[in-house]
Amino acid sequence: MAGVFLSFEGIDGSGKSTQARLLAEALRARGLTVTLTREPGGSAGAEEIRRLVLEGAADRWSTETELLLFTAARRDHLEKTIRPALARGEVVICDRFADSSRIYQGLTRGDLRATVDALHSLMIGVEPDLTFLIDIDPSLGLRRAIARAGSEMRFEGMGLGFLEKARAGFLALATAAPQRFRIIDGTGAAEDVAQAVTAAALAHLP
């Protein structure tokens, strides 16, 4: 079959990375070839940029500089990982894609949505076939994110108000593109959430 591009979105601590991994495992168990990848990252160059944008103080970069870094990472990821896998007929599952830039750089930290969309059109020009929005209450997401800790805590450091605005933005994106988005309640057990995700994915795959 032709390659299929699936993405996962959601605020920090939503569990989307876990759900992306569980879906990849479920589809592989059904005999499908899956490339599981992430943003920022997913290629050698993009992984180097990941360390620049996810580590350090919250004010390390201006929003404009950050957007350029994310776009550069996404372009390399598209060239080196996503397009080749789709050309091989694989299912590509990506933990975050352009919708995250529409929210994290385009909405929550300034009015840059038009700039985000212009850069995306010029340099990326690709949308996922299906996007899973793992939706949770921002206070729960923040608790989860803080509990896991680690070095990649730059966005978590922006606080609850930031996550509340991000969640509202993601839900607005999903409302505007219902044919592409599937909103999944992420508050339950990971296994229960995964069942809902897998059912939606199988309904979409050829």
C-alpha positions as CSV (number, residue, x, y, z in Angstrom):
1,M,0.0,0.0,0.0
2,A,1.0,3.6,-0.3
3,G,2.8,5.1,2.7
4,V,0.6,6.7,5.4
5,F,1.7,9.6,7.6
6,L,0.3,9.7,11.1
7,S,1.2,12.3,13.8
8,F,0.6,12.7,17.5
9,E,0.0,16.1,19.1
10,G,-0.8,17.3,22.6
11,I,0.5,19.4,25.5
12,D,3.6,18.3,27.5
13,G,2.7,15.4,29.8
14,S,-0.3,14.3,27.6
15,G,1.2,10.8,27.0
16,K,1.4,11.3,23.3
17,S,4.9,9.8,23.0
18,T,3.8,6.7,24.8
19,Q,0.8,6.4,22.6
20,A,2.9,6.8,19.4
21,R,5.1,4.0,20.6
22,L,2.2,1.7,21.5
23,L,0.5,2.3,18.1
24,A,3.8,1.5,16.3
25,E,3.9,-1.8,18.3
26,A,0.3,-2.6,17.5
27,L,0.7,-2.0,13.8
28,R,3.9,-4.0,13.6
29,A,2.1,-6.8,15.3
30,R,-0.3,-6.7,12.4
31,G,2.5,-7.1,9.9
32,L,2.9,-3.5,8.9
33,T,6.3,-1.8,8.4
34,V,6.4,1.3,10.7
35,T,8.8,4.1,11.1
36,L,8.5,5.7,14.5
37,T,10.0,9.1,14.7
38,R,9.8,12.4,16.6
39,E,10.1,16.2,16.4
40,P,12.2,18.0,16.9
41,G,14.5,15.2,15.8
42,G,14.1,12.1,13.7
43,S,17.3,12.6,11.7
44,A,20.9,13.2,12.6
45,G,20.8,17.0,11.9
46,A,17.4,17.5,13.5
47,E,18.5,15.7,16.7
48,E,21.4,18.1,17.0
49,I,18.9,21.0,16.8
50,R,16.6,19.3,19.3
51,R,19.2,19.8,22.0
52,L,19.4,23.5,21.2
53,V,15.6,24.1,21.5
54,L,14.6,21.8,24.3
55,E,17.4,22.4,26.8
56,G,18.3,25.5,28.7
57,A,16.4,28.4,30.1
58,A,12.9,29.3,28.9
59,D,14.2,32.6,27.5
60,R,17.2,31.1,25.7
61,W,15.8,31.9,22.3
62,S,13.4,34.5,20.9
63,T,10.2,33.0,19.5
64,E,11.3,34.0,16.0
65,T,14.7,32.3,16.3
66,E,13.1,29.2,17.8
67,L,10.7,29.0,14.9
68,L,13.6,29.1,12.4
69,L,15.4,26.3,14.3
70,F,12.3,24.1,14.4
71,T,11.7,24.6,10.7
72,A,15.2,23.7,9.9
73,A,15.0,20.6,12.0
74,R,11.6,19.7,10.3
75,R,13.0,20.2,6.8
76,D,16.0,17.8,7.5
77,H,13.6,15.3,9.1
78,L,11.3,15.4,6.1
79,E,14.2,14.9,3.6
80,K,16.1,12.2,5.5
81,T,13.4,10.2,7.3
82,I,9.7,10.9,6.5
83,R,9.7,11.1,2.7
84,P,12.0,8.0,2.2
85,A,9.8,5.9,4.5
86,L,6.6,7.0,2.8
87,A,8.2,6.2,-0.6
88,R,8.9,2.7,0.7
89,G,5.2,2.3,1.5
90,E,5.7,2.4,5.3
91,V,3.4,3.8,8.0
92,V,5.2,6.8,9.5
93,I,4.2,7.7,13.0
94,C,5.6,11.0,14.2
95,D,5.6,12.3,17.7
96,R,4.8,16.0,16.9
97,F,4.9,17.7,13.6
98,A,3.9,21.1,12.2
99,D,0.9,21.6,14.4
100,S,3.2,21.9,17.4
101,S,4.9,24.9,15.7
102,R,1.5,26.4,15.0
103,I,0.8,26.3,18.7
104,Y,4.1,26.6,20.5
105,Q,5.6,29.3,18.3
106,G,2.6,30.6,16.4
107,L,0.1,31.1,19.3
108,T,1.2,30.7,22.8
109,R,4.3,32.9,22.8
110,G,3.2,35.7,20.4
111,D,1.1,36.3,17.3
112,L,3.3,34.4,14.8
113,R,0.8,32.1,13.2
114,A,1.0,33.8,9.8
115,T,4.8,33.4,9.8
116,V,4.5,29.8,10.9
117,D,2.1,29.0,8.1
118,A,4.2,30.9,5.5
119,L,7.4,29.0,6.5
120,H,5.5,25.7,6.5
121,S,4.2,26.4,3.0
122,L,7.6,27.4,1.7
123,M,9.8,24.8,3.3
124,I,7.7,21.8,4.3
125,G,4.4,21.7,2.4
126,V,3.3,18.4,3.9
127,E,0.5,17.6,6.4
128,P,-0.1,14.2,8.1
129,D,-2.9,12.0,6.7
130,L,-4.2,11.6,10.3
131,T,-3.4,13.4,13.5
132,F,-4.2,12.1,17.0
133,L,-4.6,14.9,19.6
134,I,-4.1,13.3,23.0
135,D,-6.1,15.7,25.2
136,I,-5.7,16.1,29.0
137,D,-6.2,18.8,31.6
138,P,-3.2,21.1,31.6
139,S,-2.7,20.7,35.4
140,L,-2.4,17.0,35.0
141,G,0.0,17.4,32.1
142,L,2.2,19.7,34.1
143,R,2.3,17.2,37.0
144,R,3.2,14.4,34.7
145,A,5.9,16.4,32.9
146,I,7.5,17.6,36.1
147,A,7.5,14.1,37.6
148,R,9.4,12.6,34.6
149,A,12.0,15.4,34.9
150,G,15.1,15.1,32.7
151,S,17.1,17.7,30.8
152,E,14.5,18.6,28.1
153,M,12.3,20.7,30.4
154,R,12.5,24.1,28.7
155,F,8.8,24.3,27.7
156,E,7.6,22.8,30.9
157,G,9.3,25.6,32.7
158,M,6.9,28.1,31.0
159,G,4.2,27.1,33.5
160,L,0.5,26.2,33.7
161,G,-0.8,29.2,31.9
162,F,1.3,28.3,28.9
163,L,-0.1,24.8,28.8
164,E,-3.6,26.0,29.2
165,K,-3.2,28.3,26.2
166,A,-1.5,25.4,24.2
167,R,-4.4,23.0,25.0
168,A,-7.0,25.5,23.8
169,G,-4.9,26.1,20.6
170,F,-4.7,22.4,19.8
171,L,-8.4,21.9,20.3
172,A,-9.1,24.9,18.0
173,L,-6.8,23.3,15.3
174,A,-8.8,20.0,15.6
175,T,-12.1,21.8,15.3
176,A,-10.9,23.6,12.2
177,A,-9.6,20.4,10.5
178,P,-12.0,17.6,11.7
179,Q,-11.2,15.4,8.7
180,R,-7.6,15.1,9.8
181,F,-7.8,15.2,13.6
182,R,-9.0,12.5,16.0
183,I,-9.3,13.8,19.6
184,I,-8.5,11.1,22.1
185,D,-9.0,11.5,25.9
186,G,-5.6,10.9,27.4
187,T,-6.6,10.8,31.1
188,G,-7.2,7.1,31.4
189,A,-4.8,4.2,31.7
190,A,-2.3,4.1,28.8
191,E,-3.7,0.7,27.6
192,D,-7.2,2.0,27.4
193,V,-6.1,5.1,25.5
194,A,-4.1,2.9,23.2
195,Q,-7.1,0.9,22.3
196,A,-9.0,4.0,21.2
197,V,-6.0,5.2,19.2
198,T,-5.4,1.8,17.5
199,A,-9.1,1.5,16.5
200,A,-9.0,5.0,14.9
201,A,-5.8,4.2,13.1
202,L,-7.0,0.9,11.7
203,A,-10.2,2.6,10.5
204,H,-8.1,5.0,8.5
205,L,-5.5,2.7,7.0
206,P,-6.2,1.1,3.6
